[in-house]
Amino acid sequence: MVNTRPSGKLSAEALRKEATRLQALEELDLLDSPRDPGFDRFVRLIQEMFSVEIGIVSFIDGHRQWYKASAGMPVDELPRQDTFCRYVLESEEPLDCTGYVA
């Protein structure tokens, strides 16, 4: 079973939803799987459509953000606490990301 370690304070309902999300992710059996040409095509499409250098298809488990496919990133995963995407998971309300630039 995937261990849940949220970095922020979450409500009981948010913790329940996170546990359900992690269980579903585990059942997909995608984490640490080999590269897949289909996901690589998604990355190229992301780069093309949005005219960006970095394209990522990632999954976030209890402790990391793992890149199933990526272009323009020098790593295959990052600790969950070091990712911007953790805020999306921890938010119980819509998250407006406009104006954020790496």
Summary of the structure (lengths in Angstrom):
residues: 102
radius of gyration: 14.5
end to end distance: 32.9
largest distance: 40.3
contacts: 238
relative contact order: 0.17
helix: 39%
strand: 17%
